[in-house]
Amino acid sequence: MSRYRILLAAVSAVLLAAVAGCSSGDGSREEPGVRTGARAEAAPAPASGSPFWVDPESDAARQVRLWQGQGRTADAAALRRIADRPVATWPSGADPGAGIRRAVAGAAKDKRTALFVAYDIPHRDCGKYSAGGANGSDGYRAWTGKFAEAIGDAPAVVVLEPDAIAHMVDGCTTPDHHAERYQLLDEAIGTLKRLPRTKVYLDAGNPSWIPDPDSLVEPLRRAGIDRADGFALNVSNFQTDGAVRAYGVKVSRGLGGKHFVMDTSRNGDGPLSDGRDQAWCNPPGRSLGAPPSVRTGDPLVDAYLWIKRPGDSDGPCRGGPSAGTWWPEYALGLAKRARF
């Protein structure tokens, strides 16, 4: 067996140990995205410490090739800080299968694990920037069934329904939809956990959104967290690693020690500090956070992940396009300000 194959096998073993609920083992901690010092201006360091698949046809990868062809070589080199690292796939449409199968096939070829976000709950985002979702309970059940079928027996990590729990806790999702949502989330966890190699993390918001972590415990339990591998924090947000980790420990304590994953995609400079409205929506001056890794140095934190796709707009605010649309100049700002 080649040294390269041996290395891949070792990395895969680390992932399986981490996301199955074990310590990262050697106690090491990889935090290049939060260290102090001068900002990097040269080509980025290689993507190491992560067993997740890097999409060679991502928006960032295509943008790198475009800018290289246009002679924007410095910008292309900076954007490789995104293009060369794994980000989550957010399958969309009535049938998510095609996008999932493509990611699964690519991950299998590279002997990596595919990372997905399942985001189609009915009454999604309370009708705001990311409004939409499945048409009723039956539509959602069909959608999650297709999602699971496309993953099959491939190794995968699924972050389940960003905002769904927090929007019930903060009252944005009206009470008449709560019972349906709890049932659908519980069923979705069951559907995905029947897959032999899929890990599931139910989204639990972030510390600036739901300040009291104890208020999440019962909703997470009602949604079936006991059958999931854990919960996800800071998805699409900018809270610092320290704040997210401390918050996650409190949520975990209420759940009997459940593990969690953290979205570090854009939190390298933390949130906006001036308290302006919509601080979560395309805030200026932000940077990439710690690169994806399962080497967290914390027995409760299974992975740092880039769940939000760095460079995708949060919505039509501050000159941005619609939510989820690739915005190359915003992506470039995140990359140029990165500290790795």
C-alpha positions as CSV (number, residue, x, y, z in Angstrom):
1,M,0.0,0.0,0.0
2,S,1.4,3.4,-0.9
3,R,2.2,6.0,1.8
4,Y,-0.6,8.2,0.4
5,R,-3.2,5.4,0.9
6,I,-1.9,4.8,4.4
7,L,-2.3,8.4,5.2
8,L,-5.8,8.5,3.9
9,A,-6.7,5.4,5.9
10,A,-5.3,7.0,9.1
11,V,-7.2,10.2,8.5
12,S,-10.4,8.3,7.9
13,A,-9.9,6.4,11.2
14,V,-9.5,9.7,13.0
15,L,-12.9,10.8,11.6
16,L,-14.7,7.6,12.6
17,A,-13.3,7.9,16.1
18,A,-14.3,11.6,16.4
19,V,-17.8,11.6,15.0
20,A,-18.7,8.3,16.7
21,G,-18.4,10.2,20.1
22,C,-14.7,9.5,21.0
23,S,-12.0,11.9,21.9
24,S,-9.7,13.1,19.1
25,G,-7.0,10.9,20.8
26,D,-3.7,12.8,20.7
27,G,-5.2,16.0,22.3
28,S,-3.7,18.2,19.5
29,R,-5.6,21.3,18.4
30,E,-5.6,22.8,14.9
31,E,-6.5,26.5,15.1
32,P,-4.7,28.2,12.2
33,G,-7.8,30.3,11.6
34,V,-7.7,32.0,15.0
35,R,-4.1,32.6,15.6
36,T,-2.7,36.1,15.9
37,G,0.0,37.6,13.7
38,A,0.3,39.0,10.2
39,R,-2.3,38.1,7.6
40,A,-1.2,35.6,5.0
41,E,-0.7,37.1,1.5
42,A,0.9,34.1,-0.3
43,A,-0.8,30.9,-1.5
44,P,-2.7,29.1,1.2
45,A,-1.4,26.3,3.2
46,P,-2.5,22.8,2.0
47,A,-5.8,21.5,3.3
48,S,-4.7,19.1,6.0
49,G,-6.3,17.6,9.1
50,S,-9.7,17.1,7.3
51,P,-11.1,13.8,6.0
52,F,-13.9,15.6,4.1
53,W,-14.4,15.8,0.3
54,V,-13.2,18.9,-1.6
55,D,-15.4,19.6,-4.6
56,P,-13.2,20.4,-7.6
57,E,-16.2,22.1,-9.4
58,S,-17.3,24.3,-6.5
59,D,-18.2,28.0,-7.2
60,A,-14.9,28.9,-5.6
61,A,-12.9,26.5,-7.7
62,R,-14.5,27.7,-10.9
63,Q,-13.9,31.3,-9.9
64,V,-10.2,30.6,-9.3
65,R,-9.9,29.2,-12.8
66,L,-11.8,32.2,-14.3
67,W,-9.6,34.8,-12.5
68,Q,-6.4,32.9,-13.5
69,G,-7.5,33.1,-17.1
70,Q,-8.2,36.8,-16.7
71,G,-4.8,37.5,-15.2
72,R,-6.1,38.1,-11.6
73,T,-3.5,35.7,-10.3
74,A,-3.2,37.2,-6.8
75,D,-6.9,37.1,-6.3
76,A,-7.1,33.6,-7.6
77,A,-4.3,32.5,-5.2
78,A,-6.2,34.1,-2.3
79,L,-9.5,32.5,-3.2
80,R,-7.8,29.1,-3.1
81,R,-8.1,29.4,0.7
82,I,-11.8,28.5,0.0
83,A,-11.5,26.4,-3.1
84,D,-9.0,24.0,-1.7
85,R,-11.0,23.2,1.4
86,P,-14.2,21.1,2.0
87,V,-17.5,22.9,2.3
88,A,-20.9,21.4,2.7
89,T,-23.2,20.5,-0.1
90,W,-26.7,22.0,0.3
91,P,-28.9,19.8,-2.0
92,S,-32.0,21.7,-3.3
93,G,-35.1,21.2,-5.3
94,A,-37.8,18.6,-5.1
95,D,-35.4,15.8,-5.7
96,P,-32.0,16.3,-4.0
97,G,-30.6,13.0,-5.3
98,A,-28.6,14.2,-8.2
99,G,-26.4,16.6,-6.2
100,I,-25.9,14.0,-3.4
101,R,-25.0,11.2,-5.7
102,R,-22.4,13.5,-7.4
103,A,-20.8,14.4,-4.1
104,V,-20.9,10.8,-2.9
105,A,-19.2,9.6,-6.1
106,G,-16.5,12.3,-5.8
107,A,-15.9,11.5,-2.2
108,A,-15.6,7.8,-2.9
109,K,-13.1,8.4,-5.7
110,D,-11.0,10.5,-3.3
111,K,-11.6,8.2,-0.3
112,R,-13.2,11.0,1.6
113,T,-16.4,11.7,3.6
114,A,-19.2,13.8,2.0
115,L,-20.6,16.6,4.1
116,F,-24.2,17.7,3.5
117,V,-26.9,20.1,4.9
118,A,-30.5,19.0,4.8
119,Y,-32.5,22.2,4.5
120,D,-36.1,21.7,3.3
121,I,-38.3,21.8,6.4
122,P,-41.8,23.2,5.7
123,H,-42.2,26.9,6.6
124,R,-38.5,27.3,6.3
125,D,-36.9,30.5,7.7
126,C,-40.3,31.9,8.7
127,G,-40.8,33.1,5.1
128,K,-37.7,35.4,5.2
129,Y,-34.6,35.4,3.0
130,S,-34.4,31.6,2.8
131,A,-38.1,31.0,2.6
132,G,-39.4,27.8,1.0
133,G,-39.0,24.2,2.0
134,A,-41.1,21.2,1.3
135,N,-44.8,21.4,0.6
136,G,-46.2,19.9,3.8
137,S,-45.4,16.9,5.8
138,D,-45.7,14.3,3.1
139,G,-43.5,16.4,0.8
140,Y,-40.8,16.6,3.4
141,R,-40.9,12.9,4.1
142,A,-40.5,12.2,0.4
143,W,-37.6,14.6,0.2
144,T,-35.7,13.2,3.2
145,G,-36.3,9.7,1.8
146,K,-34.7,10.7,-1.5
147,F,-31.9,12.3,0.4
148,A,-31.1,9.2,2.4
149,E,-31.5,6.9,-0.6
150,A,-28.9,9.0,-2.5
151,I,-26.4,8.6,0.3
152,G,-26.8,4.9,0.7
153,D,-24.0,3.2,2.4
154,A,-21.4,5.9,1.7
155,P,-19.7,7.7,4.6
156,A,-21.4,11.0,5.2
157,V,-22.1,13.7,7.7
158,V,-25.4,15.5,7.6
159,V,-26.2,18.8,9.4
160,L,-30.0,18.7,9.8
161,E,-32.2,21.7,9.3
162,P,-30.4,24.9,10.2
163,D,-32.7,27.3,12.1
164,A,-35.5,24.8,12.6
165,I,-35.2,24.4,16.4
166,A,-34.1,28.0,17.1
167,H,-37.0,29.5,15.2
168,M,-39.4,27.6,17.4
169,V,-37.6,28.7,20.6
170,D,-37.5,32.4,19.5
171,G,-41.2,32.3,18.4
172,C,-40.6,33.1,14.8
173,T,-42.1,29.7,13.8
174,T,-45.7,30.0,15.0
175,P,-46.9,27.5,17.6
176,D,-49.4,25.9,15.2
177,H,-46.4,24.5,13.3
178,H,-44.4,23.2,16.2
179,A,-45.9,19.7,16.6
180,E,-45.5,19.0,12.9
181,R,-41.9,20.2,12.9
182,Y,-40.9,18.2,15.9
183,Q,-42.4,15.1,14.3
184,L,-40.7,15.7,11.0
185,L,-37.3,16.3,12.5
186,D,-37.6,13.2,14.6
187,E,-38.5,11.1,11.6
188,A,-35.7,12.7,9.5
189,I,-33.2,11.7,12.1
190,G,-34.5,8.2,12.1
191,T,-34.4,8.0,8.3
192,L,-30.8,9.2,8.1
193,K,-29.6,7.1,11.1
194,R,-30.8,3.9,9.4
195,L,-27.9,4.5,7.0
196,P,-24.9,2.5,8.1
197,R,-22.2,5.2,7.8
198,T,-24.1,8.5,8.2
199,K,-23.6,10.8,11.1
200,V,-26.4,13.3,11.9
201,Y,-26.1,16.6,13.8
202,L,-29.3,18.6,14.5
203,D,-28.8,22.3,14.3
204,A,-29.1,24.3,17.5
205,G,-28.5,27.9,16.5
206,N,-25.8,30.1,18.1
207,P,-25.1,31.8,21.4
208,S,-26.1,35.3,20.1
209,W,-29.4,34.1,18.8
210,I,-30.7,32.0,21.8
211,P,-28.8,33.4,24.8
212,D,-30.1,30.8,27.2
213,P,-28.7,27.4,26.2
214,D,-31.0,25.6,28.6
215,S,-34.0,26.7,26.6
216,L,-32.8,24.5,23.7
217,V,-32.6,21.3,25.7
218,E,-36.2,20.2,25.7
219,P,-36.9,21.3,22.1
220,L,-33.8,19.3,20.9
221,R,-35.1,16.3,22.9
222,R,-38.5,16.5,21.4
223,A,-37.0,16.6,18.0
224,G,-35.1,13.3,18.5
225,I,-31.6,14.5,19.4
226,D,-31.1,11.3,21.5
227,R,-30.9,9.3,18.3
228,A,-28.7,11.8,16.5
229,D,-24.9,11.9,16.8
230,G,-25.1,15.4,18.3
231,F,-25.9,19.0,17.4
232,A,-24.5,21.7,15.3
233,L,-23.7,25.3,16.3
234,N,-22.9,28.7,14.6
235,V,-24.2,27.6,11.2
236,S,-24.0,30.6,8.8
237,N,-23.0,32.8,11.7
238,F,-19.9,34.6,13.0
239,Q,-19.6,33.9,16.7
240,T,-16.1,33.2,17.9
241,D,-14.8,29.7,18.6
242,G,-14.5,30.4,22.3
243,A,-18.0,31.6,22.6
244,V,-19.5,28.7,20.6
245,R,-17.5,26.1,22.4
246,A,-18.5,27.4,25.9
247,Y,-22.1,27.6,24.8
248,G,-22.0,24.1,23.3
249,V,-20.7,22.7,26.6
250,K,-23.7,24.0,28.4
251,V,-26.2,22.6,25.8
252,S,-24.3,19.3,26.0
253,R,-24.6,19.2,29.7
254,G,-28.3,19.5,29.5
255,L,-28.4,16.7,26.9
256,G,-26.3,14.2,29.0
257,G,-23.0,14.8,27.2
258,K,-24.0,15.0,23.6
259,H,-21.2,16.0,21.2
260,F,-21.4,18.9,18.7
261,V,-19.8,20.3,15.6
262,M,-19.0,24.0,15.0
263,D,-19.3,26.1,11.8
264,T,-16.1,28.0,11.5
265,S,-16.5,29.1,7.9
266,R,-16.6,32.9,8.5
267,N,-15.9,33.5,12.1
268,G,-12.2,34.4,11.9
269,D,-12.9,38.0,13.1
270,G,-16.0,37.2,15.1
271,P,-19.3,39.0,14.7
272,L,-19.8,42.7,14.1
273,S,-19.3,44.6,17.3
274,D,-21.4,47.7,16.7
275,G,-24.8,46.1,17.3
276,R,-26.2,47.3,14.0
277,D,-29.3,45.6,12.5
278,Q,-28.9,42.4,10.5
279,A,-25.4,41.9,11.8
280,W,-25.7,38.3,10.6
281,C,-26.4,39.3,6.9
282,N,-23.3,39.8,4.7
283,P,-21.4,41.7,7.4
284,P,-18.4,43.6,6.1
285,G,-14.9,43.0,7.3
286,R,-15.3,39.3,8.2
287,S,-12.8,36.5,7.5
288,L,-12.5,32.8,7.2
289,G,-12.2,30.9,10.4
290,A,-10.4,27.7,11.4
291,P,-10.2,25.3,8.4
292,P,-12.3,22.1,8.6
293,S,-10.8,19.5,10.8
294,V,-11.6,16.7,13.2
295,R,-8.6,17.6,15.3
296,T,-10.3,19.9,17.7
297,G,-8.5,19.1,21.0
298,D,-11.9,19.0,22.7
299,P,-13.6,15.7,23.5
300,L,-17.1,17.2,23.0
301,V,-16.3,18.9,19.7
302,D,-16.3,16.3,16.9
303,A,-15.3,18.7,14.1
304,Y,-14.8,22.2,12.9
305,L,-16.7,22.4,9.6
306,W,-17.4,24.9,6.9
307,I,-21.2,24.4,6.8
308,K,-22.0,27.7,5.4
309,R,-20.4,28.0,2.0
310,P,-18.0,30.9,2.3
311,G,-18.9,33.4,-0.4
312,D,-22.5,32.5,-0.7
313,S,-24.7,35.5,0.1
314,D,-26.9,35.6,3.2
315,G,-29.5,37.5,1.4
316,P,-30.2,40.8,-0.5
317,C,-28.6,43.1,2.1
318,R,-25.5,45.3,1.9
319,G,-25.5,44.9,-1.9
320,G,-25.6,41.1,-1.9
321,P,-27.6,38.8,-4.2
322,S,-30.3,36.5,-3.1
323,A,-29.6,34.0,-0.3
324,G,-27.4,31.2,-1.3
325,T,-26.1,32.9,-4.4
326,W,-22.3,32.9,-5.0
327,W,-20.8,36.4,-4.5
328,P,-17.2,36.3,-5.6
329,E,-16.1,39.7,-4.3
330,Y,-17.5,38.9,-0.8
331,A,-15.7,35.6,-1.0
332,L,-12.5,37.3,-1.9
333,G,-12.7,39.6,1.1
334,L,-13.2,36.6,3.4
335,A,-10.2,34.9,1.9
336,K,-7.9,37.9,1.9
337,R,-8.5,38.6,5.5
338,A,-7.9,34.9,6.6
339,R,-5.1,34.3,9.0
340,F,-3.8,31.0,7.5
